[in-house]
Amino acid sequence: MQKVRTRIAPSPTGDPHVGTAYIALFNRCFAHQHGGEFILRIEDTDQLRSTAKSEKDILDALNWLGLSWSEGPDIGGRCAPYRQSQRSALYSSEILKLLDSGHAFPCFCTTDRLQELRTRQMENKISVGYDGHCLTLTEEQVAQKLSSGVEHVIRMRVPESGDCVFNDMLRGEIRINWQQIDMQVLIKSDGLPTYHFANVVDDHYMEISHVIRGEEWINSTPKHLLLYQYFGWETPIYCHMPLLRNTDKSKLSKRKNPTSIGYYRDMGYLPQAVVNYLGMMGWTMPDGSEMFSVEEMTTNFDLSRVSLGGPVFDIAKLDWLNGKYIRETLSDDDFLQQFANWAFRPDRVSGVIPLVKNRVERFSDVVPLAGFFLCGLPELNETSFDNKKVNMDECRKILQLTLWQLESLHEFNRTAIESSCVSIAAHLGIKIRDFLLPLFVAISGKEISTSVIDSISILGLDITRARIRHAINVLGGISNKEAKELEKDLRDFAQKTE
């Protein structure tokens, strides 16, 4: 019998997401419950957006939660390397097999042609997808274009009729018509593989037995199964987990809920409470207990007990559970030690000290001046933003545009933050001093505090995002109409700064 091997394969293109941890937890529990192995692989085929910092943040976040792995980029293993960017030779050799067998073909269509095709298909209300244009080229035409160095991608052939039928561990038989499946690009024009191709090749060579992933990948499964068929490889068993939801049942997103694991660490949640809560997402212990460790979850784990109803990620419920952990599992000494480790984390304190040192005359001055670094969301109301220089509507506009701009930064540091604020203020025609006033209030709860630019840099994007969003809500929020107008304003700003 094949050994159970599962994997998590995050892309290092942003914050470590609670959805990643949720899927990692269920993969780890399933593998360990069957005496198998759980593997971490970095899917960095998007070279423009992938960063070493994001990869480190993902590994640190999963380690903080206690979700260790048997093989990965940090510890190696018999299937190394575990970064897709280091496996190019394997993808190059495998794509040749598909080209030789005729299951894949070079596509020379330009971006303009593909856009025109997409527009025409949408106007005619037909399925959007590649029309097989380059399949009509003769061998001689293809050879001539390749020898001339014409830019191209490599696509996979897809059956023209019939259904792809497969079994899902949770959902039973799933049937998807092949006409709904696009002729997927496997190798991009830069020679790098797409997610779909690298994913299948890596899962095969890493001997992954079970692919446990989010339900958003259901419609991609036919592409993956077709590749297994073309290569003549044994297919893994698929299981598509329900997506995490906001309280309004929409897909969990950072626009409505904090989604970064770093946010929960920086807000002072206990890792065992967070991972316990993730375990409750659509699954329950046989005895109905709500407090359990990863080890207890693993011992009692049964994937068939997962509910397909979209589990709601409710921070109020997480707060309740975290409070139980603090009160029921920490002695006074443990509480003191863990609080000190959180509040006086060197990387946080080392940035705060230079901001307050020259402003205090005694240590008792520190808390009134810098206590906001250790709080959650400042207590605010509309009067907190009363200012003759900037009205309420301008405050909301400043906060929303700044938030979007900060979220788009490739490097979240003081220089980039200051540059963004100065640029947006100039775009809005507001003096930088007046522009920063609502940010001071949103971040610190006060009009005057330590440098707001430095404060944002020290607090980090996760906490900054939550505080700015909180301030916007206090001011009445942003309507859909306003959001569209502000998004247009942001595009105009982006074009000016390109």
C-alpha positions in Angstrom: 0.0 0.0 0.0 1.3 3.4 -1.0 2.5 5.5 2.0 0.3 8.5 2.7 2.1 11.7 1.7 0.4 15.1 1.8 1.7 18.6 1.1 1.0 22.3 1.4 2.3 24.4 -1.4 2.0 28.2 -0.7 3.1 30.9 -3.1 5.5 33.4 -1.5 3.7 36.4 -2.9 2.2 38.0 0.2 1.3 37.6 3.8 1.0 34.1 5.3 -2.8 33.5 5.1 -4.9 31.8 7.7 -6.4 29.8 4.8 -3.0 28.4 4.1 -2.7 27.4 7.8 -6.2 25.8 7.7 -5.3 23.6 4.7 -1.9 22.8 6.2 -3.5 21.7 9.5 -5.8 19.3 7.8 -3.1 17.9 5.5 -0.8 17.4 8.5 -3.5 15.7 10.6 -4.5 13.3 7.8 -0.9 12.3 7.0 0.2 11.8 10.6 -3.0 10.0 11.5 -2.1 7.4 8.8 1.5 7.2 9.8 2.5 9.3 6.8 4.5 12.4 6.0 3.5 16.0 5.5 5.6 18.1 3.1 6.0 21.8 2.5 6.8 23.0 -1.0 7.2 26.6 -2.2 5.4 27.3 -5.5 7.3 30.4 -6.7 6.6 30.2 -10.4 5.5 33.8 -10.3 8.9 35.3 -10.3 7.7 38.9 -10.4 5.8 38.7 -7.2 7.6 36.0 -5.2 10.0 37.2 -2.5 12.4 35.6 -0.1 10.7 37.7 2.7 7.3 36.3 2.0 8.7 32.7 2.0 10.4 33.4 5.4 7.2 34.9 6.8 5.2 31.8 5.7 7.6 29.4 7.2 7.8 31.5 10.4 4.0 31.7 10.7 3.5 27.9 10.2 6.2 27.2 12.7 4.7 29.6 15.2 1.4 27.6 14.9 3.3 24.4 15.5 2.5 22.9 12.1 5.9 21.3 11.4 6.7 19.3 8.2 8.8 16.3 7.4 10.4 17.7 4.2 10.7 21.3 3.0 13.0 24.0 1.6 14.4 24.8 5.1 15.2 21.2 6.1 15.6 19.4 2.8 14.5 15.8 2.1 14.8 13.0 -0.4 12.7 14.8 -3.0 14.7 18.1 -2.9 14.7 20.8 -4.0 11.4 22.1 -2.6 11.3 25.4 -4.4 9.8 25.3 -7.9 12.3 27.9 -9.1 15.0 25.3 -8.5 13.3 22.5 -10.5 13.4 24.0 -14.0 15.4 21.2 -15.5 12.7 18.7 -14.5 9.9 20.8 -16.0 11.9 21.2 -19.3 12.4 17.5 -19.7 8.8 16.7 -18.9 7.3 19.2 -21.3 9.3 17.6 -24.1 7.5 14.3 -23.5 4.1 16.0 -24.0 5.3 17.8 -27.1 6.7 14.6 -28.6 3.4 12.7 -27.8 1.3 15.5 -29.3 -0.5 16.2 -26.0 0.9 19.7 -25.9 1.6 22.2 -28.6 3.3 25.6 -29.1 1.0 28.6 -29.3 2.2 31.7 -31.0 -0.9 33.9 -30.5 -0.2 37.4 -29.5 -1.7 39.1 -26.4 -3.7 41.3 -28.8 -5.3 38.4 -30.6 -6.1 36.6 -27.3 -7.7 39.8 -25.9 -9.8 40.2 -29.1 -10.9 36.6 -28.8 -11.9 37.0 -25.2 -13.8 40.2 -26.0 -15.7 38.5 -28.9 -16.5 35.5 -26.8 -17.9 37.6 -24.0 -19.9 39.7 -26.4 -21.4 36.5 -27.9 -21.9 35.1 -24.4 -20.0 31.9 -25.0 -17.4 30.2 -22.9 -14.2 32.2 -22.7 -11.1 30.2 -23.6 -8.5 29.5 -26.2 -10.0 28.5 -29.6 -7.2 26.1 -30.8 -6.0 28.5 -33.5 -2.4 27.3 -33.4 -3.5 23.6 -33.7 -4.3 24.4 -37.4 -0.6 25.3 -38.2 1.3 22.7 -40.2 4.5 21.1 -38.9 6.5 23.2 -41.3 4.8 26.5 -40.1 5.5 25.6 -36.5 9.1 24.7 -37.3 9.7 27.9 -39.1 8.2 30.0 -36.3 10.3 28.2 -33.7 13.5 28.6 -35.7 12.8 32.3 -36.2 12.5 32.7 -32.4 8.8 33.8 -32.5 7.6 34.2 -28.9 5.3 31.5 -27.8 3.8 29.5 -24.9 3.1 25.8 -24.7 -0.5 24.7 -24.2 -2.1 21.3 -23.5 -4.7 19.6 -25.7 -8.1 19.1 -24.2 -10.8 16.7 -25.3 -13.5 18.4 -27.4 -16.4 16.5 -26.0 -17.5 14.3 -23.1 -17.1 14.7 -19.4 -14.2 14.4 -16.9 -15.4 12.3 -14.1 -13.5 11.9 -10.8 -14.2 11.1 -7.2 -13.6 13.5 -4.3 -13.1 12.1 -0.8 -15.7 14.6 0.6 -18.0 15.2 -2.3 -18.2 11.8 -4.1 -18.5 11.8 -7.9 -17.8 15.1 -9.7 -18.5 15.5 -13.4 -17.3 18.5 -15.5 -17.8 18.8 -19.2 -14.5 19.1 -21.2 -15.9 22.1 -23.1 -15.6 24.1 -19.8 -11.9 23.4 -19.7 -9.5 25.7 -21.4 -6.4 24.6 -23.3 -4.2 25.5 -20.4 -0.8 27.2 -20.8 1.8 24.8 -19.3 5.0 26.7 -20.1 5.0 30.5 -20.2 6.8 32.6 -22.9 9.7 33.1 -20.4 10.2 29.4 -20.2 8.8 29.1 -16.7 6.0 26.6 -15.9 2.6 27.7 -14.9 1.2 26.5 -11.5 -0.9 23.8 -13.1 2.0 22.1 -14.9 4.5 22.4 -12.1 2.0 21.3 -9.5 1.3 18.0 -11.2 4.9 17.2 -12.0 6.0 18.0 -8.5 3.2 16.0 -6.9 4.2 13.0 -8.9 7.9 13.2 -8.2 7.3 13.9 -4.6 5.0 10.9 -4.4 2.1 12.8 -3.1 -0.7 10.3 -2.4 -3.5 12.7 -1.3 -4.1 16.2 -2.6 -6.1 18.0 0.1 -6.8 21.6 -1.0 -9.5 24.3 -1.1 -12.6 23.9 -3.2 -11.6 26.7 -5.5 -9.4 24.2 -7.3 -12.3 21.8 -8.2 -12.7 23.3 -11.7 -8.9 22.9 -12.3 -8.9 19.2 -11.4 -9.7 18.0 -14.9 -6.6 19.8 -16.2 -4.5 18.0 -13.6 -6.1 14.6 -14.1 -5.5 15.0 -17.9 -1.8 15.6 -17.3 -1.6 12.5 -15.2 -3.3 10.6 -18.0 -0.9 12.0 -20.7 2.1 11.1 -18.6 0.8 7.6 -17.7 1.2 8.4 -14.0 -0.9 7.1 -11.1 -3.2 9.9 -9.9 -3.4 11.0 -6.3 -6.7 11.0 -4.3 -8.3 14.4 -4.3 -10.2 16.1 -1.5 -11.5 19.6 -1.8 -12.0 21.4 1.5 -14.7 24.0 2.0 -13.5 27.6 1.9 -13.3 29.8 5.0 -16.0 32.4 5.0 -16.6 35.8 6.5 -19.5 36.2 8.9 -21.6 37.4 5.9 -20.8 34.0 4.2 -18.6 35.7 1.5 -15.1 34.2 0.8 -12.7 35.1 3.6 -10.8 38.2 2.4 -8.5 40.8 3.9 -11.0 43.5 2.9 -13.4 42.2 5.5 -11.4 40.3 8.0 -7.7 40.2 9.1 -6.4 37.2 7.1 -2.7 37.3 7.9 -1.4 34.9 10.5 1.0 37.6 11.5 -1.9 39.8 12.6 -3.0 37.2 15.1 0.5 36.8 16.4 1.1 40.5 16.8 -2.3 41.1 18.4 -1.4 38.7 21.2 -3.3 35.5 20.4 -1.8 32.2 21.6 -0.7 30.0 18.7 -2.4 26.9 20.3 -5.7 28.8 20.4 -5.4 29.9 16.8 -4.6 26.4 15.5 -7.4 25.0 17.7 -9.8 27.4 16.2 -8.7 26.5 12.6 -9.3 22.9 13.5 -12.9 23.7 14.4 -13.5 25.0 10.9 -15.9 22.5 9.5 -14.7 19.7 11.8 -15.5 18.6 15.3 -14.0 16.2 17.9 -16.0 13.0 18.3 -16.8 14.0 21.9 -17.7 17.5 20.9 -14.9 19.2 23.0 -14.0 22.6 21.8 -10.5 22.8 23.2 -8.0 20.4 21.8 -4.3 20.3 20.7 -2.9 19.4 17.3 -1.9 16.0 18.7 -5.5 15.3 20.0 -6.9 16.4 16.7 -4.6 14.1 14.9 -5.4 11.1 17.1 -9.2 11.6 16.6 -9.0 12.8 13.0 -11.5 11.5 10.4 -11.6 13.5 7.2 -15.1 12.2 6.4 -16.3 14.3 9.4 -15.6 17.5 7.6 -18.7 19.5 6.9 -19.2 20.9 3.4 -21.0 24.0 4.7 -18.6 27.0 4.4 -17.0 27.4 7.9 -17.3 30.9 9.2 -14.2 32.5 10.5 -15.6 34.6 13.4 -13.1 36.6 15.3 -15.5 37.0 18.2 -15.5 33.2 18.6 -11.7 33.1 18.3 -11.4 35.8 21.0 -13.6 33.7 23.3 -11.5 30.6 22.7 -8.2 32.5 23.2 -9.5 33.8 26.5 -10.3 30.3 27.6 -6.7 29.3 26.8 -5.3 32.2 28.7 -7.4 31.6 31.8 -7.4 27.8 31.8 -4.0 26.8 30.5 -1.6 29.5 31.7 -0.4 29.8 35.3 0.4 33.3 36.6 4.1 32.7 35.8 3.3 31.4 32.3 1.1 34.4 31.7 3.8 36.8 32.8 6.4 35.1 30.6 4.3 34.9 27.5 3.0 38.5 27.9 6.6 39.7 28.3 7.7 37.7 25.2 4.9 39.3 23.2 5.1 42.9 24.6 8.8 43.2 24.7 9.7 41.3 21.5 13.2 42.6 20.5 12.3 43.5 16.9 9.3 45.6 18.2 10.9 47.3 21.2 14.2 48.1 19.4 12.2 50.3 17.0 10.0 52.0 19.7 12.8 53.0 22.0 14.5 55.6 19.7 11.0 57.2 19.2 10.3 57.7 22.9 13.7 58.0 24.5 14.2 61.7 23.8 10.6 62.5 24.8 10.5 61.2 28.3 11.8 62.4 31.6 10.9 59.3 33.6 9.9 55.7 32.7 6.3 56.4 33.7 6.0 58.7 30.7 6.6 55.8 28.3 3.1 54.2 28.5 1.1 57.3 27.8 3.4 58.1 24.9 3.9 54.6 23.4 1.1 52.5 24.9 -0.7 52.3 21.6 2.0 50.0 20.3 0.7 47.4 22.7 -3.0 47.9 22.2 -5.4 46.3 19.7 -7.7 48.8 18.0 -7.7 52.3 19.5 -10.9 53.6 21.0 -12.2 56.1 18.4 -15.4 58.0 17.6 -16.2 60.6 14.9 -15.1 63.4 17.2 -11.6 61.9 17.4 -11.2 63.2 13.8 -12.5 66.7 14.4 -10.1 69.0 12.6 -10.5 72.4 10.9 -7.9 71.5 8.2 -9.4 68.1 7.0 -13.1 67.3 7.0 -14.7 63.9 7.6 -15.0 63.0 3.9 -11.4 64.0 3.3 -10.3 61.9 6.3 -12.0 58.8 4.9 -10.5 59.4 1.4 -7.0 59.8 2.9 -7.3 56.7 5.0 -8.7 54.5 2.2 -6.2 55.6 -0.4 -3.3 55.3 2.0 -4.5 51.8 3.0 -4.6 50.6 -0.6 -1.3 52.1 -1.4 0.4 50.5 1.7 -1.1 47.2 0.7 0.6 47.5 -2.7 4.1 48.2 -1.5 6.7 45.5 -2.4 8.9 46.6 0.5 7.1 47.7 3.7 9.7 50.0 5.2 9.9 53.6 6.5 11.2 55.0 3.2 8.5 53.4 1.1 5.8 54.4 3.6 6.9 58.0 3.7 7.2 58.2 0.0 3.7 56.8 -0.5 2.2 59.3 2.0 4.0 62.3 0.5 2.9 61.3 -3.1 -0.8 60.7 -2.1 -0.9 64.1 -0.3 0.5 65.8 -3.3 -2.0 64.0 -5.6 -4.8 65.2 -3.3 -3.4 68.7 -3.0 -3.2 68.5 0.8 -0.3 69.6 2.9 1.6 66.6 4.3 1.1 67.9 7.9 -2.7 68.0 7.4 -2.7 64.7 5.4 -1.0 62.8 8.3 -3.5 64.0 11.0 -6.2 61.3 10.3 -3.4 58.7 10.2 -2.1 59.8 13.6 -5.6 59.3 15.0 -6.2 56.0 13.2 -2.9 54.5 14.3 -2.4 55.9 17.8 -5.9 57.1 18.9 -4.4 60.6 19.3 -3.7 63.6 17.1 -0.1 63.9 18.5 2.1 61.0 19.1 5.4 59.5 18.0 6.1 59.8 14.3 3.2 58.2 12.5 5.5 57.0 9.6 7.8 55.3 12.1 4.8 53.9 14.0 3.3 52.3 10.9 6.7 50.8 10.0 7.1 49.3 13.5 3.5 48.0 13.8 3.7 46.4 10.3 1.1 46.1 7.6 -1.2 43.7 9.4 -1.9 45.9 12.5 -1.8 49.1 10.4 -4.4 47.6 8.0 -6.7 46.7 10.9 -6.5 50.1 12.6 -7.1 52.1 9.4 -10.0 49.9 8.5 -11.4 50.4 12.0 -11.0 54.2 11.6 -12.8 54.1 8.3 -15.7 52.2 9.8 -15.9 54.6 12.7 -16.3 57.4 10.1 -19.2 55.6 8.5 -17.4 53.3 6.1 -17.0 53.5 2.3 -20.0 52.8 0.1 -19.6 50.8 -3.1 -20.1 53.9 -5.2 -17.4 55.8 -3.2 -15.1 52.8 -3.5 -15.4 52.8 -7.3 -14.6 56.5 -7.4 -11.6 56.1 -5.0 -10.3 53.1 -7.1 -10.4 55.3 -10.2 -8.6 58.0 -8.2 -6.0 55.5 -7.2 -5.5 54.4 -10.8 -5.0 58.0 -11.8 -2.5 58.3 -9.0 -0.7 55.1 -10.0 -0.4 56.3 -13.6 1.2 59.6 -12.5 3.8 57.8 -10.4 4.8 55.2 -13.0 
